[in-house]
Amino acid sequence: MCLSTKKACNTRFIKNKQAIQRLVKFMPLIEISGYGFSAEQKRNISREVVDVISKISGKDKKLFVVVFRDIKSEDWAMAGE
């Protein structure tokens, strides 16, 4: 919540929004879907994937976001079954 004048609040909001947009523009997002991974496996997978993509892209590892989407086994179908 901004306690300054409305104009000062709006200016601060616009600057923050622009900073976020610049960051997001260069923030690689990696999504991994699957099921059955433990928390430790997710950390290891995340570390390895970010290492490889960071080396290939030349982007700083700190910019990467990794999202795991756990899908229940009953929500999977392979070969139409």
KATATA-V888001 format. One record per residue. N is the residue number from 1. RES is the residue in one small letter. SS is DSSP state (H for helix, E for strand, - for the rest). PHI is phi as a letter, one per 40 degrees, with the letter a starting at -180 (* if undefined). Layout:
n/res/ss/phi
N/RES/SS/PHI
N/RES/SS/PHI
This chain:
n/res/ss/phi
1/m/-/*
2/c/-/c
3/l/-/b
4/s/-/c
5/t/-/c
6/k/H/d
7/k/H/c
8/a/H/c
9/c/H/c
10/n/H/c
11/t/H/c
12/r/H/c
13/f/H/c
14/i/H/c
15/k/H/c
16/n/H/c
17/k/H/c
18/q/H/c
19/a/H/c
20/i/H/c
21/q/H/c
22/r/H/c
23/l/H/c
24/v/H/c
25/k/H/d
26/f/-/b
27/m/-/c
28/p/-/c
29/l/E/b
30/i/E/b
31/e/E/b
32/i/E/b
33/s/E/b
34/g/E/i
35/y/-/a
36/g/-/g
37/f/-/c
38/s/-/c
39/a/H/c
40/e/H/c
41/q/H/c
42/k/H/c
43/r/H/c
44/n/H/c
45/i/H/c
46/s/H/d
47/r/H/d
48/e/H/c
49/v/H/c
50/v/H/c
51/d/H/d
52/v/H/c
53/i/H/c
54/s/H/c
55/k/H/c
56/i/H/c
57/s/H/c
58/g/-/g
59/k/-/c
60/d/-/c
61/k/H/d
62/k/H/c
63/l/H/c
64/f/-/c
65/v/E/b
66/v/E/b
67/v/E/b
68/f/E/b
69/r/E/b
70/d/E/c
71/i/-/b
72/k/-/c
73/s/H/d
74/e/H/c
75/d/H/c
76/w/-/c
77/a/-/b
78/m/-/b
79/a/-/f
80/g/-/g
81/e/-/b
